Amino acid sequence: MYATTAFPPHPGTVRDFIIFELSHRQLDATTVSNHVMGIDAWCSEVYDMARIACPQQTLPPFSPLRDWSINALLSTLQSNYKKKSKATVALTLQEAKKMLHAFPHTVRGRFHELCIAFPLLGMLRQRAAKSLIIFYEIRGNLIHTLPESDVQIHVDARGKRYIRIRVDSDKNLKLGRERFGYVPEYIATLDYSLLRRLEEYLLIAQPPSGSFLLCAPKADKPAPKFFSNAFTGFARIWRDTFKRLFPSEHDRLVASHSGRKTLAEALWNDGWCRRVIADAGGWFLKRDAVDLYFQTDPTTILYALEHLGERLGLSRLGAPPQAV
């Protein structure tokens, strides 16, 4: 299956590759789709190189993502072959609020709270959240984030403080590219301020400047020593916290990716368009050429998150309806 093949590859070869990844390697449908995107990018690069090396020879362009049979197969995979382990569910906003307020104000409790808050309010995948590097200084009792930090405190055009998150480790980012996430100082619907919680954590725990923001503390005391590696236990914290707060909801699969889904669903129900949601959470969105000429202003994203859930009905803010 991985032997050298002719270029351009036949659509049937790509379809065989998809079936192999699904049946023999037992990969998730989204992972398989990402691999096909990689093949598509490779085909484009090889085609351009071939045109330069052999200008007299005519080569037919081939894009797997533009082949109807491959697209139909990928669509079928997403609809019918999504692995259960990856099918996490969104929370209601009331559940999200309880999750954010569920931890004691100890060093370890605050650390676990940030492991909930950053994937949720920053709409970050686990890979992006665990890779965040923090550079900061403590001047008196004030936190000053430095320009090289992935997590920075800024003031917007309205004079309101917010968190800007620089993401350079994400599945939809090419090597050397980056995107930004934005979290307002306070979200009334959740009665929560990630910015203030972050400042409190940095003042009390004092993780090393220049280290991973979410590296785990070795002790539950002020200014402890920290592990140097990136933390990877997000799913466990999400799962254990949800089960502790909502024991009757044991059949719902919750993990760190539930945070992204929760805010995306809330923004959609608030009436925001797909483009704003995609820009806020870093989702890949097929775009027309005109989309290259504009992007969502950070103030728009901050406003949307500040007023999260204000258009939602009470049934959506509360717990999901119980079966009878």
Phi and psi in degrees as a GROMACS rama.xvg file:
@    title "Ramachandran Plot"
@    xaxis  label "Phi"
@    yaxis  label "Psi"
@TYPE xy
-101.735  14.6681  TYR-2
-71.3129  162.963  ALA-3
-61.0831  135.939  THR-4
-127.062  161.014  THR-5
-71.6275  154.933  ALA-6
-113.563  137.158  PHE-7
-76.6547  149.332  PRO-8
-65.8791  146.413  PRO-9
-72.7818  143.639  HIS-10
-52.2903  -33.803  PRO-11
-63.3949  -34.0836  GLY-12
-65.5021  -41.0686  THR-13
-67.5212  -38.7559  VAL-14
-64.7261  -39.7699  ARG-15
-62.4362  -39.6622  ASP-16
-61.8339  -41.7635  PHE-17
-62.6972  -45.6065  ILE-18
-64.0183  -38.4213  ILE-19
-62.9005  -46.1794  PHE-20
-62.714  -36.9234  GLU-21
-75.7782  -47.2803  LEU-22
-86.5628  -43.6271  SER-23
-88.6212  -42.3823  HIS-24
-88.417  -14.0387  ARG-25
55.2558  44.8053  GLN-26
-84.9899  159.538  LEU-27
-71.6551  151.299  ASP-28
-58.8026  -38.1732  ALA-29
-66.1198  -39.471  THR-30
-63.7701  -41.7912  THR-31
-61.8505  -43.2316  VAL-32
-60.7598  -39.8837  SER-33
-64.5334  -36.1765  ASN-34
-66.8063  -37.2545  HIS-35
-66.5865  -36.2739  VAL-36
-61.0272  -36.8916  MET-37
-64.6585  -40.557  GLY-38
-63.5705  -40.6426  ILE-39
-60.9528  -44.1587  ASP-40
-65.0791  -38.3954  ALA-41
-64.6537  -43.3705  TRP-42
-60.1981  -41.7297  CYS-43
-63.7559  -41.5854  SER-44
-68.0575  -44.4796  GLU-45
-65.1396  -38.4693  VAL-46
-61.6955  -44.0469  TYR-47
-65.1199  -40.4314  ASP-48
-65.3108  -39.3403  MET-49
-66.7893  -37.2875  ALA-50
-64.1426  -35.7436  ARG-51
-73.9038  -41.8761  ILE-52
-74.615  -33.4106  ALA-53
-130.193  71.7221  CYS-54
-65.3546  -24.0126  PRO-55
-81.1307  -16.7139  GLN-56
-95.4473  132.359  GLN-57
-91.9986  119.801  THR-58
-114.006  128.883  LEU-59
-71.928  128.596  PRO-60
-66.9644  148.85  PRO-61
-140.436  125.024  PHE-62
-126.063  110.407  SER-63
-54.2973  -34.5248  PRO-64
-74.8019  -8.18993  LEU-65
-105.24  2.08853  ARG-66
-87.7116  125.425  ASP-67
-62.9124  -36.3622  TRP-68
-70.0075  -36.665  SER-69
-70.4785  -42.1032  ILE-70
-62.3665  -39.4887  ASN-71
-64.0975  -40.0125  ALA-72
-66.2627  -44.086  LEU-73
-63.5806  -37.9302  LEU-74
-64.029  -39.9601  SER-75
-64.172  -39.8624  THR-76
-61.4712  -45.8231  LEU-77
-64.4227  -32.4811  GLN-78
-81.1458  -34.0189  SER-79
-124.136  -10.1896  ASN-80
-128.391  28.723  TYR-81
-74.6758  125.976  LYS-82
-66.9803  139.373  LYS-83
-60.6985  -36.0354  LYS-84
-63.138  -21.3415  SER-85
-99.7301  -8.59358  LYS-86
-86.9807  64.5972  ALA-87
-72.3261  156.258  THR-88
-111.486  157.984  VAL-89
-79.3123  156.605  ALA-90
-95.2333  159.806  LEU-91
-75.0962  162.298  THR-92
-65.5938  -31.3265  LEU-93
-67.5473  -39.3307  GLN-94
-65.2355  -42.4054  GLU-95
-60.8803  -40.603  ALA-96
-61.3554  -44.0813  LYS-97
-65.4556  -37.2829  LYS-98
-62.4314  -42.9604  MET-99
-67.8965  -28.3289  LEU-100
-103.781  22.2219  HIS-101
-97.5049  3.19414  ALA-102
-115.522  145.421  PHE-103
-70.841  157.799  PRO-104
-87.4908  50.6277  HIS-105
-101.725  171.434  THR-106
-60.7168  -47.7013  VAL-107
-69.0376  -37.8272  ARG-108
-63.6226  -42.5503  GLY-109
-65.2562  -36.8019  ARG-110
-63.3147  -46.18  PHE-111
-62.2779  -36.5699  HIS-112
-62.4519  -41.7194  GLU-113
-67.0447  -30.2083  LEU-114
-68.6101  -21.8872  CYS-115
-85.9115  -44.9914  ILE-116
-71.1305  -40.0674  ALA-117
-69.3329  -46.4673  PHE-118
-63.0973  -32.4127  PRO-119
-75.8795  -60.4567  LEU-120
-82.0082  -28.3964  LEU-121
-85.4252  -6.45792  GLY-122
52.9885  49.7757  MET-123
-105.047  140.364  LEU-124
-71.0337  160.153  ARG-125
-58.7644  -40.552  GLN-126
-60.0253  -40.813  ARG-127
-70.0957  -42.3111  ALA-128
-65.4845  -43.9588  ALA-129
-72.3584  -17.5167  LYS-130
-92.1046  -1.53669  SER-131
-66.5884  129.211  LEU-132
-105.43  133.828  ILE-133
-111.484  127.902  ILE-134
-119.667  125.828  PHE-135
-157.053  165.237  TYR-136
-131.937  147.366  GLU-137
-105.619  115.919  ILE-138
-116.686  103.933  ARG-139
70.4121  -119.432  GLY-140
-113.994  23.9428  ASN-141
-114.605  143.542  LEU-142
-96.9345  130.241  ILE-143
-122.501  110.454  HIS-144
-79.1897  147.054  THR-145
-98.7646  158.862  LEU-146
-58.5492  -29.9014  PRO-147
-82.5124  -1.98965  GLU-148
-75.6493  142.818  SER-149
-72.1322  -25.8669  ASP-150
-114.933  115.655  VAL-151
-129.647  149.449  GLN-152
-100.325  123.779  ILE-153
-125.649  171.433  HIS-154
-121.795  128.225  VAL-155
-85.2938  -177.236  ASP-156
-64.4099  -18.9523  ALA-157
-90.3792  -0.34918  ARG-158
84.7425  10.7273  GLY-159
-97.7905  140.132  LYS-160
-77.7925  152.298  ARG-161
-156.633  166.424  TYR-162
-100.018  130.007  ILE-163
-108.541  127.059  ARG-164
-112.521  120.238  ILE-165
-92.6151  123.521  ARG-166
-112.544  120.824  VAL-167
-126.455  6.08406  ASP-168
-126.744  94.0561  SER-169
-155.342  152.638  ASP-170
-69.8138  -22.5031  LYS-171
-96.9793  11.1874  ASN-172
-109.126  132.243  LEU-173
-76.101  160.741  LYS-174
-57.9442  129.692  LEU-175
87.0275  -4.70061  GLY-176
-97.2403  164.916  ARG-177
-148.505  161.497  GLU-178
-138.909  171.523  ARG-179
-126.974  140.751  PHE-180
-112.634  155.225  GLY-181
-134.302  134.97  TYR-182
-129.645  121.329  VAL-183
-66.8356  163.341  PRO-184
-63.1093  -35.5244  GLU-185
-145.948  135.552  TYR-186
-116.324  109.004  ILE-187
-62.9916  -41.4432  ALA-188
-58.3901  -35.0092  THR-189
-95.6925  -5.20025  LEU-190
48.0471  53.6899  ASP-191
-146.121  141.921  TYR-192
-127.111  102.588  SER-193
-64.5894  -35.2239  LEU-194
-60.9309  -46.2137  LEU-195
-68.553  -39.0667  ARG-196
-63.3583  -38.9341  ARG-197
-63.787  -45.4192  LEU-198
-61.1892  -43.1217  GLU-199
-62.103  -41.8924  GLU-200
-64.1859  -44.0855  TYR-201
-65.6631  -35.817  LEU-202
-68.9633  -39.4599  LEU-203
-87.6284  -49.4015  ILE-204
-81.9517  -37.5388  ALA-205
53.6292  59.0546  GLN-206
-61.4521  151.998  PRO-207
-59.8057  132.277  PRO-208
-65.2252  133.622  SER-209
93.7313  2.22314  GLY-210
-104.311  178.82  SER-211
-64.1779  133.038  PHE-212
-59.3929  -42.4553  LEU-213
-104.351  51.3623  LEU-214
-89.7232  139.353  CYS-215
-75.1567  138.392  ALA-216
-72.2408  145.66  PRO-217
-84.5575  -16.9497  LYS-218
-143.116  157.041  ALA-219
-96.9643  65.0904  ASP-220
-148.015  159.936  LYS-221
-58.1119  141.729  PRO-222
48.9759  53.7565  ALA-223
-78.9762  176.166  PRO-224
-80.3048  156.201  LYS-225
-125.046  150.76  PHE-226
-68.1165  146.3  PHE-227
-85.6832  -18.8621  SER-228
-86.7815  161.844  ASN-229
-68.6283  141.9  ALA-230
-75.0605  138.879  PHE-231
-125.266  10.9728  THR-232
-98.4376  28.8304  GLY-233
-59.0999  -48.172  PHE-234
-59.2082  -40.2023  ALA-235
-64.221  -43.6063  ARG-236
-63.4787  -45.2072  ILE-237
-60.941  -48.1331  TRP-238
-64.5871  -47.4921  ARG-239
-66.8849  -39.0131  ASP-240
-66.409  -42.5662  THR-241
-64.2614  -43.9288  PHE-242
-65.0455  -35.3476  LYS-243
-67.9658  -38.7635  ARG-244
-82.9726  -32.4005  LEU-245
-131.438  69.6728  PHE-246
-62.1367  -25.0793  PRO-247
-77.6294  -10.2487  SER-248
-101.49  37.7251  GLU-249
-66.5472  -19.8394  HIS-250
-86.2862  -4.40169  ASP-251
-90.7368  130.468  ARG-252
-89.0567  112.326  LEU-253
-121.623  133.9  VAL-254
-151.587  -174.105  ALA-255
-60.6339  -28.8666  SER-256
-68.7208  -17.1312  HIS-257
-61.2436  -28.599  SER-258
-62.51  -46.6655  GLY-259
-60.9823  -43.4586  ARG-260
-65.8748  -36.4537  LYS-261
-62.5905  -50.8338  THR-262
-70.7565  -34.3925  LEU-263
-62.4533  -43.3262  ALA-264
-66.6534  -39.7221  GLU-265
-66.369  -41.4974  ALA-266
-65.4856  -38.7615  LEU-267
-64.3612  -44.9747  TRP-268
-68.2885  -20.9606  ASN-269
-79.0815  -5.98592  ASP-270
96.8139  8.34873  GLY-271
-78.0829  146.676  TRP-272
-76.9155  165.991  CYS-273
-60.2738  -33.7527  ARG-274
-64.927  -44.9503  ARG-275
-62.3585  -44.1807  VAL-276
-64.294  -42.6552  ILE-277
-63.8305  -41.0938  ALA-278
-69.1678  -35.1402  ASP-279
-68.0429  -37.521  ALA-280
-106.492  0.439166  GLY-281
71.6983  30.9803  GLY-282
-80.8418  148.602  TRP-283
-75.7411  129.726  PHE-284
-132.549  122.459  LEU-285
-61.3636  128.002  LYS-286
-127.77  152.231  ARG-287
-82.3236  168.817  ASP-288
-59.2384  -35.1436  ALA-289
-63.3017  -25.878  VAL-290
-65.1064  -20.0286  ASP-291
-70.2737  -13.6612  LEU-292
-96.4985  -2.66902  TYR-293
-149.854  157.837  PHE-294
-145.035  162.21  GLN-295
-70.2113  126.637  THR-296
-67.5481  139.432  ASP-297
-54.697  -34.9773  PRO-298
-62.4879  -33.4969  THR-299
-66.3873  -43.4216  THR-300
-64.641  -42.895  ILE-301
-62.3162  -42.2742  LEU-302
-62.7646  -43.2352  TYR-303
-60.7885  -40.6853  ALA-304
-76.0505  -36.1929  LEU-305
-58.8732  -38.5916  GLU-306
-102.49  28.2492  HIS-307
-57.2006  130.354  LEU-308
81.1428  1.78143  GLY-309
-71.0891  -18.7299  GLU-310
-99.7005  -0.277373  ARG-311
-81.1581  149.431  LEU-312
-77.7033  163.006  GLY-313
-62.2389  -29.7  LEU-314
-64.9192  -30.67  SER-315
-81.7109  -28.024  ARG-316
-74.7299  -26.2841  LEU-317
-87.6459  -170.938  GLY-318
-71.2108  154.184  ALA-319
-62.259  148.964  PRO-320
-60.0002  141.392  PRO-321
-83.7551  145.324  GLN-322
-70.7761  144.959  ALA-323
